[in-house]
Amino acid sequence: MTEDPALPATAASTPERKQLAPAAQRALAEAEARRKAAEANAKPVAKEFQGPKGPEPTRYGDWENKGIASDF
């Protein structure tokens, strides 16, 4: 079980991939086009004024107001 040093390691371990069906190729192309359109139309997120400092409290399950933390 000796490996041939002339062959790259990836060529020996990677099987050949099957060709995708035409419908799958179209779906991938459409998804890529949608991603590019969404990226081009993305609007910057508005900055929050007078919000809580630090991590988003609703994400972490509590809210602190004047030193009192309340759990949702």
BELHUTA-V815413 format. One record per run of one state. SS is the DSSP state (H for helix, E for strand, L for the rest). FROM is the first residue (numbers start at 1). TO is the last residue. If there is no record, write none. Layout:
BEGIN
SS&FROM&TO / SS&FROM&TO
END
This chain:
BEGIN
L&1&8 / H&9&13 / L&14&21 / H&22&40 / L&41&56 / H&57&60 / L&61&61 / E&62&65 / L&66&67 / E&68&71 / L&72&72
END
